[in-house]
Amino acid sequence: MYKEKRVTAIITAAGSGRRMGSSVPKQFLPLKGRTILQRSIEPFENAYFIDDILVVTGQDFVPLCNRLCRDYTKVRHIIAGGKERQDSVKNALDFVKDGYVLIHDGARPYITREIIERVLADAAEKGAAVAAVHTKDTVRQLCGEGSRTLDRDRLYNVQTPQGFEVPLIKAAFKKAYEEGFYGTDDAVLVERMGHDVAVSQGSYENIKITTKEDLPVDIRVGSGFDVHRLTENRRLILCGVEIPFEKGLLGHSDADVALHALMDAILGAASLGDIGKHFPDTDDRYKGISSMVLLEEVKKIAAEAGYAVNNADITIMAQRPKLLPYIEQMRKNIADALGTDINCISVKATTTERLGFVGREEGIAAEAVCTINRI
Ligand code: MG
Protein backbone atom coordinates (compact mmCIF):
# COMPACT_ATOMS: atom_id res chain seq x y z
CA MET A 1 0.00 0.00 0.00
CA TYR A 2 0.97 3.64 -0.35
CA LYS A 3 2.05 3.89 3.26
CA GLU A 4 5.41 2.28 2.45
CA LYS A 5 6.03 4.36 -0.67
CA ARG A 6 6.82 8.01 -1.20
CA VAL A 7 3.85 10.17 -2.14
CA THR A 8 4.48 13.36 -4.10
CA ALA A 9 1.90 16.03 -4.83
CA ILE A 10 2.33 18.18 -7.93
CA ILE A 11 0.38 21.44 -7.74
CA THR A 12 -0.07 23.16 -11.09
CA ALA A 13 -0.17 26.95 -10.86
CA ALA A 14 0.96 27.91 -14.36
CA GLY A 15 -2.40 29.13 -15.69
CA SER A 16 -2.52 32.73 -16.88
CA GLY A 17 -6.09 33.24 -15.68
CA ARG A 18 -7.13 35.19 -18.76
CA ARG A 19 -10.80 34.38 -18.15
CA MET A 20 -10.71 36.16 -14.78
CA GLY A 21 -10.15 39.51 -16.48
CA SER A 22 -7.47 40.16 -13.87
CA SER A 23 -3.84 41.13 -14.36
CA VAL A 24 -2.85 38.55 -11.75
CA PRO A 25 -3.40 34.84 -12.52
CA LYS A 26 -6.37 33.55 -10.54
CA GLN A 27 -4.33 31.20 -8.34
CA PHE A 28 -2.68 34.25 -6.75
CA LEU A 29 -5.91 36.09 -5.91
CA PRO A 30 -6.90 36.27 -2.26
CA LEU A 31 -9.51 33.93 -0.80
CA LYS A 32 -10.43 34.56 2.83
CA GLY A 33 -7.10 36.09 3.70
CA ARG A 34 -4.78 33.72 1.80
CA THR A 35 -4.20 33.08 -1.87
CA ILE A 36 -6.19 30.49 -3.82
CA LEU A 37 -2.89 28.67 -4.45
CA GLN A 38 -2.07 28.47 -0.75
CA ARG A 39 -5.54 27.15 0.00
CA SER A 40 -5.05 24.54 -2.75
CA ILE A 41 -1.70 23.43 -1.27
CA GLU A 42 -2.53 23.41 2.45
CA PRO A 43 -4.58 20.18 2.64
CA PHE A 44 -1.61 18.38 1.02
CA GLU A 45 0.87 20.07 3.37
CA ASN A 46 -1.24 19.00 6.36
CA ALA A 47 -1.91 15.41 5.26
CA TYR A 48 0.38 12.97 7.07
CA PHE A 49 0.51 10.65 4.04
CA ILE A 50 2.01 13.27 1.68
CA ASP A 51 5.83 13.38 1.67
CA ASP A 52 6.79 15.96 -0.95
CA ILE A 53 5.08 18.80 -2.77
CA LEU A 54 6.22 20.29 -6.09
CA VAL A 55 4.68 23.52 -7.32
CA VAL A 56 4.88 24.32 -11.01
CA THR A 57 4.22 27.88 -12.15
CA GLY A 58 4.98 30.36 -14.93
CA GLN A 59 8.62 31.46 -15.12
CA ASP A 60 7.70 35.01 -14.00
CA PHE A 61 5.89 33.77 -10.92
CA VAL A 62 8.61 31.52 -9.48
CA PRO A 63 9.77 34.20 -6.97
CA LEU A 64 6.17 34.90 -5.87
CA CYS A 65 5.51 31.17 -5.39
CA ASN A 66 8.70 30.88 -3.39
CA ARG A 67 7.39 33.58 -1.04
CA LEU A 68 3.90 32.08 -0.80
CA CYS A 69 5.27 28.62 -0.04
CA ARG A 70 7.96 29.74 2.43
CA ASP A 71 6.17 28.28 5.45
CA TYR A 72 5.31 24.91 3.93
CA THR A 73 7.74 22.22 5.09
CA LYS A 74 6.91 19.76 2.30
CA VAL A 75 7.33 22.05 -0.72
CA ARG A 76 10.64 20.88 -2.25
CA HIS A 77 10.81 22.81 -5.50
CA ILE A 78 9.08 25.61 -7.33
CA ILE A 79 9.40 24.57 -10.96
CA ALA A 80 9.02 26.73 -14.06
CA GLY A 81 6.18 25.43 -16.21
CA GLY A 82 6.04 24.81 -19.93
CA LYS A 83 3.87 26.08 -22.76
CA GLU A 84 0.80 23.95 -22.08
CA ARG A 85 -0.49 22.51 -18.81
CA GLN A 86 0.76 19.07 -19.88
CA ASP A 87 4.26 20.45 -20.45
CA SER A 88 4.19 21.94 -16.97
CA VAL A 89 3.23 18.63 -15.37
CA LYS A 90 5.97 16.93 -17.36
CA ASN A 91 8.58 19.38 -16.00
CA ALA A 92 7.46 18.53 -12.47
CA LEU A 93 7.30 14.77 -13.12
CA ASP A 94 11.00 14.87 -14.06
CA PHE A 95 11.67 15.58 -10.36
CA VAL A 96 9.70 12.53 -9.20
CA LYS A 97 11.49 9.17 -8.96
CA ASP A 98 9.11 6.56 -7.62
CA GLY A 99 6.08 5.85 -5.46
CA TYR A 100 2.82 7.68 -6.11
CA VAL A 101 2.05 11.08 -7.49
CA LEU A 102 -1.07 13.19 -7.00
CA ILE A 103 -1.54 15.97 -9.55
CA HIS A 104 -3.78 18.83 -8.42
CA ASP A 105 -4.91 22.18 -9.85
CA GLY A 106 -3.57 25.18 -7.92
CA ALA A 107 -6.95 26.83 -8.51
CA ARG A 108 -9.00 24.19 -6.64
CA PRO A 109 -8.88 25.60 -3.13
CA TYR A 110 -11.76 23.60 -1.66
CA ILE A 111 -9.94 20.27 -1.83
CA THR A 112 -10.12 18.23 1.37
CA ARG A 113 -7.87 15.64 2.97
CA GLU A 114 -10.63 13.03 2.61
CA ILE A 115 -10.76 13.41 -1.19
CA ILE A 116 -6.96 13.34 -1.46
CA GLU A 117 -6.78 10.18 0.62
CA ARG A 118 -9.52 8.44 -1.41
CA VAL A 119 -7.76 9.21 -4.71
CA LEU A 120 -4.43 8.01 -3.30
CA ALA A 121 -5.92 4.77 -1.95
CA ASP A 122 -7.62 4.06 -5.30
CA ALA A 123 -4.45 4.91 -7.24
CA ALA A 124 -2.47 2.56 -4.98
CA GLU A 125 -4.95 -0.21 -5.67
CA LYS A 126 -5.66 0.36 -9.38
CA GLY A 127 -2.61 2.28 -10.61
CA ALA A 128 -4.61 5.38 -11.63
CA ALA A 129 -7.56 7.26 -10.13
CA VAL A 130 -9.29 10.62 -10.52
CA ALA A 131 -11.56 12.56 -8.20
CA ALA A 132 -14.91 13.01 -9.89
CA VAL A 133 -18.58 13.73 -9.19
CA HIS A 134 -21.74 12.51 -10.86
CA THR A 135 -22.84 14.78 -13.70
CA LYS A 136 -25.93 16.73 -12.62
CA ASP A 137 -26.97 17.81 -16.10
CA THR A 138 -28.59 15.67 -18.73
CA VAL A 139 -25.99 15.35 -21.47
CA ARG A 140 -26.72 14.84 -25.16
CA GLN A 141 -24.23 13.61 -27.70
CA LEU A 142 -24.42 14.47 -31.36
CA CYS A 143 -24.73 11.42 -33.56
CA GLY A 144 -25.50 11.17 -37.25
CA GLU A 145 -28.02 13.92 -38.13
CA GLY A 146 -29.44 14.07 -34.60
CA SER A 147 -28.41 13.51 -31.02
CA ARG A 148 -29.04 11.12 -28.16
CA THR A 149 -29.21 11.31 -24.38
CA LEU A 150 -26.33 9.66 -22.55
CA ASP A 151 -26.95 7.52 -19.47
CA ARG A 152 -26.36 10.06 -16.72
CA ASP A 153 -25.73 7.40 -14.08
CA ARG A 154 -22.54 6.50 -15.91
CA LEU A 155 -21.29 10.07 -16.44
CA TYR A 156 -18.87 11.89 -14.17
CA ASN A 157 -17.33 15.35 -14.12
CA VAL A 158 -13.62 14.92 -13.61
CA GLN A 159 -11.75 16.97 -11.02
CA THR A 160 -8.33 16.84 -9.44
CA PRO A 161 -6.40 15.44 -7.69
CA GLN A 162 -5.56 12.66 -10.11
CA GLY A 163 -3.36 9.96 -8.62
CA PHE A 164 -0.97 7.55 -10.34
CA GLU A 165 1.76 5.04 -9.76
CA VAL A 166 4.83 6.98 -10.85
CA PRO A 167 6.19 4.44 -13.40
CA LEU A 168 2.74 4.28 -15.05
CA ILE A 169 2.26 8.05 -15.42
CA LYS A 170 5.85 8.49 -16.61
CA ALA A 171 5.31 5.83 -19.28
CA ALA A 172 2.02 7.51 -20.27
CA PHE A 173 3.72 10.89 -20.67
CA LYS A 174 6.52 9.33 -22.68
CA LYS A 175 4.02 7.74 -25.07
CA ALA A 176 2.01 10.96 -25.39
CA TYR A 177 5.11 12.97 -26.30
CA GLU A 178 6.32 10.33 -28.74
CA GLU A 179 2.95 10.57 -30.48
CA GLY A 180 2.55 14.35 -30.16
CA PHE A 181 -0.64 13.91 -28.13
CA TYR A 182 -1.95 16.61 -25.78
CA GLY A 183 -4.77 15.68 -23.40
CA THR A 184 -7.12 17.82 -21.36
CA ASP A 185 -6.00 16.07 -18.18
CA ASP A 186 -3.40 13.54 -17.04
CA ALA A 187 -5.69 10.52 -16.73
CA VAL A 188 -6.40 10.49 -20.46
CA LEU A 189 -2.70 9.82 -21.12
CA VAL A 190 -2.89 6.71 -18.90
CA GLU A 191 -6.11 5.67 -20.60
CA ARG A 192 -4.29 5.77 -23.96
CA MET A 193 -1.93 3.12 -22.55
CA GLY A 194 -4.95 0.80 -22.31
CA HIS A 195 -4.88 1.14 -18.53
CA ASP A 196 -8.06 1.62 -16.48
CA VAL A 197 -8.58 4.77 -14.47
CA ALA A 198 -10.59 4.42 -11.25
CA VAL A 199 -13.16 7.05 -10.29
CA SER A 200 -12.89 8.28 -6.68
CA GLN A 201 -15.57 10.29 -4.93
CA GLY A 202 -14.77 14.01 -5.25
CA SER A 203 -17.15 16.73 -4.08
CA TYR A 204 -19.31 19.39 -5.68
CA GLU A 205 -17.47 22.00 -3.59
CA ASN A 206 -14.13 21.02 -5.15
CA ILE A 207 -14.54 23.47 -8.02
CA LYS A 208 -11.83 25.00 -10.13
CA ILE A 209 -11.85 28.78 -9.82
CA THR A 210 -12.22 29.95 -13.42
CA THR A 211 -14.17 33.20 -13.43
CA LYS A 212 -14.76 35.96 -10.87
CA GLU A 213 -18.21 34.50 -10.16
CA ASP A 214 -16.54 31.40 -8.69
CA LEU A 215 -15.07 33.49 -5.88
CA PRO A 216 -17.17 34.20 -2.81
CA VAL A 217 -18.06 37.82 -2.07
CA ASP A 218 -15.30 39.16 0.18
CA ILE A 219 -16.45 42.28 1.98
CA ARG A 220 -14.61 43.22 5.14
CA VAL A 221 -15.50 45.79 7.80
CA GLY A 222 -13.08 47.97 9.75
CA SER A 223 -13.43 50.50 12.52
CA GLY A 224 -11.18 53.30 13.71
CA PHE A 225 -11.16 55.77 16.59
CA ASP A 226 -8.92 58.73 17.42
CA VAL A 227 -8.66 61.72 19.73
CA HIS A 228 -6.47 64.83 19.54
CA ARG A 229 -6.09 67.65 22.03
CA LEU A 230 -7.26 71.18 21.13
CA THR A 231 -4.58 73.80 21.67
CA GLU A 232 -3.77 77.38 20.74
CA ASN A 233 -1.51 78.30 17.84
CA ARG A 234 -2.41 75.28 15.76
CA ARG A 235 -4.52 75.04 12.62
CA LEU A 236 -7.73 73.00 12.78
CA ILE A 237 -7.80 70.53 9.88
CA LEU A 238 -10.56 67.96 9.56
CA CYS A 239 -10.85 65.63 6.53
CA GLY A 240 -8.32 67.83 4.75
CA VAL A 241 -10.37 71.04 5.24
CA GLU A 242 -8.82 73.93 7.15
CA ILE A 243 -11.53 75.31 9.44
CA PRO A 244 -11.31 78.83 10.92
CA PHE A 245 -11.28 78.44 14.71
CA GLU A 246 -9.40 79.90 17.66
CA LYS A 247 -7.72 76.56 18.41
CA GLY A 248 -6.32 73.66 16.46
CA LEU A 249 -5.45 70.02 17.09
CA LEU A 250 -2.10 69.01 18.51
CA GLY A 251 -0.18 66.17 16.91
CA HIS A 252 2.94 65.05 15.06
CA SER A 253 1.26 65.31 11.67
CA ASP A 254 -1.46 67.84 10.87
CA ALA A 255 -3.49 66.02 13.58
CA ASP A 256 -6.46 65.44 11.26
CA VAL A 257 -8.31 63.29 13.77
CA ALA A 258 -11.08 62.31 11.35
CA LEU A 259 -8.70 61.02 8.68
CA HIS A 260 -6.70 59.18 11.34
CA ALA A 261 -9.84 57.31 12.40
CA LEU A 262 -10.65 56.60 8.75
CA MET A 263 -7.16 55.30 7.96
CA ASP A 264 -7.27 53.00 10.98
CA ALA A 265 -10.64 51.70 9.80
CA ILE A 266 -9.24 50.91 6.33
CA LEU A 267 -6.10 49.26 7.69
CA GLY A 268 -8.18 47.41 10.28
CA ALA A 269 -10.55 46.04 7.66
CA ALA A 270 -7.58 44.60 5.77
CA SER A 271 -5.90 43.38 9.00
CA LEU A 272 -2.87 45.53 8.18
CA GLY A 273 -2.24 47.07 11.60
CA ASP A 274 -2.77 50.78 12.23
CA ILE A 275 -1.36 54.14 11.19
CA GLY A 276 1.05 54.12 14.15
CA LYS A 277 2.68 51.07 12.59
CA HIS A 278 2.85 52.48 9.06
CA PHE A 279 3.64 56.13 9.89
CA PRO A 280 5.39 56.18 13.31
CA ASP A 281 5.41 59.60 15.03
CA THR A 282 9.10 59.03 15.77
CA ASP A 283 9.75 59.39 12.03
CA ASP A 284 10.59 62.96 10.99
CA ARG A 285 9.20 62.35 7.50
CA TYR A 286 5.70 62.55 8.97
CA LYS A 287 6.24 65.74 11.01
CA GLY A 288 3.54 68.22 10.00
CA ILE A 289 2.55 66.07 7.03
CA SER A 290 -0.93 66.42 5.55
CA SER A 291 -3.04 63.44 6.52
CA MET A 292 -4.52 63.57 3.01
CA VAL A 293 -1.10 62.41 1.76
CA LEU A 294 -1.15 59.59 4.32
CA LEU A 295 -4.68 58.61 3.25
CA GLU A 296 -3.48 58.18 -0.32
CA GLU A 297 -0.64 56.06 1.02
CA VAL A 298 -3.11 53.89 2.98
CA LYS A 299 -5.15 53.45 -0.19
CA LYS A 300 -2.00 52.10 -1.88
CA ILE A 301 -1.18 49.79 1.03
CA ALA A 302 -4.70 48.33 0.94
CA ALA A 303 -4.53 47.97 -2.85
CA GLU A 304 -1.28 46.02 -2.58
CA ALA A 305 -3.13 43.61 -0.27
CA GLY A 306 -5.88 43.36 -2.90
CA TYR A 307 -8.51 45.65 -1.40
CA ALA A 308 -10.29 48.92 -2.19
CA VAL A 309 -12.59 50.97 0.01
CA ASN A 310 -16.22 50.35 -0.74
CA ASN A 311 -17.77 52.92 1.60
CA ALA A 312 -16.90 54.83 4.76
CA ASP A 313 -18.86 56.57 7.49
CA ILE A 314 -17.08 59.02 9.79
CA THR A 315 -18.45 60.71 12.90
CA ILE A 316 -16.57 63.73 14.24
CA MET A 317 -17.28 64.60 17.88
CA ALA A 318 -16.66 68.31 18.57
CA GLN A 319 -18.48 70.77 20.83
CA ARG A 320 -17.34 73.64 18.60
CA PRO A 321 -16.99 74.87 15.88
CA LYS A 322 -20.05 74.08 13.76
CA LEU A 323 -18.85 71.71 11.03
CA LEU A 324 -21.91 71.53 8.80
CA PRO A 325 -20.63 74.13 6.28
CA TYR A 326 -17.51 72.03 5.64
CA ILE A 327 -19.02 68.54 5.37
CA GLU A 328 -19.41 68.49 1.58
CA GLN A 329 -15.79 69.50 1.01
CA MET A 330 -14.66 66.85 3.53
CA ARG A 331 -16.58 64.13 1.68
CA LYS A 332 -15.18 65.30 -1.64
CA ASN A 333 -11.58 65.30 -0.35
CA ILE A 334 -11.91 61.72 0.88
CA ALA A 335 -13.71 60.48 -2.23
CA ASP A 336 -10.98 62.03 -4.42
CA ALA A 337 -8.17 60.51 -2.36
CA LEU A 338 -9.74 57.05 -2.35
CA GLY A 339 -10.99 57.16 -5.93
CA THR A 340 -14.57 56.45 -4.86
CA ASP A 341 -17.85 58.17 -5.56
CA ILE A 342 -18.75 60.90 -3.08
CA ASN A 343 -21.99 59.03 -2.34
CA CYS A 344 -19.89 56.25 -0.81
CA ILE A 345 -18.37 58.63 1.76
CA SER A 346 -20.32 59.92 4.72
CA VAL A 347 -19.08 62.50 7.22
CA LYS A 348 -21.23 63.45 10.21
CA ALA A 349 -20.61 65.77 13.13
CA THR A 350 -22.00 65.73 16.63
CA THR A 351 -21.47 67.51 19.92
CA THR A 352 -21.42 65.59 23.18
CA GLU A 353 -23.93 67.90 24.90
CA ARG A 354 -21.08 69.62 26.79
CA LEU A 355 -20.20 66.30 28.47
CA GLY A 356 -16.68 64.90 28.81
CA PHE A 357 -13.45 66.20 27.28
CA VAL A 358 -15.15 66.93 23.99
CA GLY A 359 -17.88 68.91 25.76
CA ARG A 360 -15.28 70.90 27.69
CA GLU A 361 -13.58 71.66 24.33
CA GLU A 362 -10.34 70.03 25.43
CA GLY A 363 -10.19 67.86 22.35
CA ILE A 364 -11.94 66.47 19.28
CA ALA A 365 -12.68 62.77 18.76
CA ALA A 366 -13.60 60.86 15.62
CA GLU A 367 -14.71 57.38 14.77
CA ALA A 368 -14.93 55.72 11.40
CA VAL A 369 -16.38 52.55 9.96
CA CYS A 370 -15.62 51.35 6.47
CA THR A 371 -16.09 48.36 4.24
CA ILE A 372 -13.50 47.20 1.76
CA ASN A 373 -13.83 44.68 -1.02
CA ARG A 374 -11.47 42.64 -3.11
CA ILE A 375 -10.21 44.21 -6.31
MG1 MG B 1 -4.19 60.54 15.56
Boltz pocket constraint, residues with backbone or C-beta under 6 A from the ligand:
constraints:
  - pocket:
      binder: B
      contacts: [[A, 226], [A, 227], [A, 228], [A, 251], [A, 255], [A, 256], [A, 257], [A, 260]]
      max_distance: 6.0
